């Protein structure tokens, strides 16, 4: 028998629609029922491609005994964290405050007024000597709700007050020292042998690498570049990178990057493709281009929807087993390639009789000293294996289209189009931009999620900021002024609807649903925070357009971010990319072309790695719309039928040179 989730569109919620638990989606119906029946709320937050969410679902939420307890004593609510990152942010902060850590599935018990008094992540169904199980937890809390409710209500009030308090932090001075400190903190955590930062589990965190590459280029700090290279190469060699089909898994469970959590998400792959593309631009190492292209091609092949947007993710589990889709044996390889080619392939990619993961093998190059990182002559074999692998089982895909993550994909495709001068990626980026403009707005308002034709949920800070970043990167690839115009509109919406009055921005807009507090995220995590992304948006818009307001928004936001991360500036690496512009000299290049072609010299300039440089192209067809967003372009003219170049540096502009 179905529960109330049966009418939802989210694949994650629909996975639980046939549970014996009487689940409700987040909404007033559930809270009103809890008040009417005088019951606490059992809130479970997860997402479709989460391995441990599957484990807890199979173990507990499909269990009749657990369902009986929940249905008798609680009102149960399921939330897809990717649809409602605001709810997830609020209650993840509760879990972190109470337990010191967080993760998914996220389990919260709270009052009908949404005030939490218990939080945890995965809880096994049965109790052991060392740990109380879910049935035990539910029994204890239900008993306390009946007999000692005052204590629970007080806990709920105290916890809500704790997590919602936001002490004022004096604005910080933004200078070069915070950049040096961040680089030093990353160096202290750097794994010199395998790359990456900290101990297992290891997350790619590509925004760390983007910061380090840009900081190295502008400051001359060679060690920062060495760290970025070490991480990029280490991840590529490991099993976290899919050597057969391209793309990256979400994180590695070990130090060597060998054994991943096999789920693949759009946001990880978009950001990693961007980082590898930037690494190629700055070093021209063929390996980096290969990884970036294979990652983007994976997304375009397996995550692109017929509608034109990109789906969220592919599952970690296949046929009920984590990673089964990706694991190979020597007999698998021989079946796909034949004995002769299989022997060479297995030697190269560490596919052994004993295996390196649960008796089977994750293809990797960690121990392979024969090749200089990029094995040659294996492309056809990898493609045959990819086809073989896909034929033996399917990967489940979360078919939500999220505005924020598609903004990151737009950014990655646009970067690749620019750096690789590849019209295929440019066409893909332009197509995605058209899809987002056409399909993700309703009555002029940006929305957060499209799924199975349903456009839903007010866009949040991440949606606006990541979308704007994508448009700004696309402008650098196709020089269409409408990209800048739309990015500025999104930036102005951030200021109008998300400002907290202190220089930074809430996750939710002023008209968003009122939760127990209005979340605001300063630090980056696996995803950059909306505030970090907004800082880069304001910075780029100021540099492109000369709009002083954008510089003021940038500087005000950076002073707040730097104040909050003063003791650990490495916690906001994307924001530090905007700090680079505030600290080091920037250059702006305006090219006035006599026709619509992009001058060869301009193409040569944009191909170089120059994080301090922004480039604007004026042509007869672009001139009028460009002047709307870049007023100083109005007087720039080509000369003698040739392109003229106007260079501004350190606030001073030089006369145009015709070349």
Buried (B, 14 or more C-beta within 10 A) or exposed (E): EEBBBEEBBBBBBBBBBBBBBBBBBBEEEBBEBBEEEEBBBBBBBBBBBBBBBBBBBEBBBBBEEBBEBBBEBBBBBBBBBBBBBBBBBBBBBBBBBBEEEBBBBBBBBBBBBBBBBBBBBBBBBEBEEEEBBBBBBBBEBBEBBEEEBEEBBEBBBEBBEEBBEEEEBEBBEBEBEBBBBBBBBBBEBBBEEBBBBBEBBBBBBBBBBBBBBBBBBBBEBEBBBBBBBBBBBBBBBBBBBBBBBBBBBBBBBBBBBBBBBBBBBBBBBBBBBBBBBBBBBBBEBEBBBBBBBBBBBBBBEBBBBEBBBBBBBBBBBBEEEBBBBBBBBBEBBBBBBEEEBBBBBBEBBBBEEEBBBEEBBBBBBBEBEEEEBBBEEBEEBBEBBBEBBBEEEEBBBBBBBBBBBBBBBBBBBBBBBBBBEBEBBBEBBBBBBEBBBEBBBEEEEBBBBBBEEEBBBBBBBBBBBBBBBBBBBBBBBBBBBBBBBBBBEBBBBBBEBBBEEBBBBBBBBEEBBEBBBBBBBBBBEBBBBBBBBBBBBBBBBBBBBBBEBBBEBBBBBBBBBBBBBBEEBBBBBBBBBBBBBBBBEBBBBBBBBBEEEBBEEBEEBBBEBBBBBBBBBBBEEBBEBBBBBBEBBEEBEBBEEBBBBBBBBEEEEEEBEBE
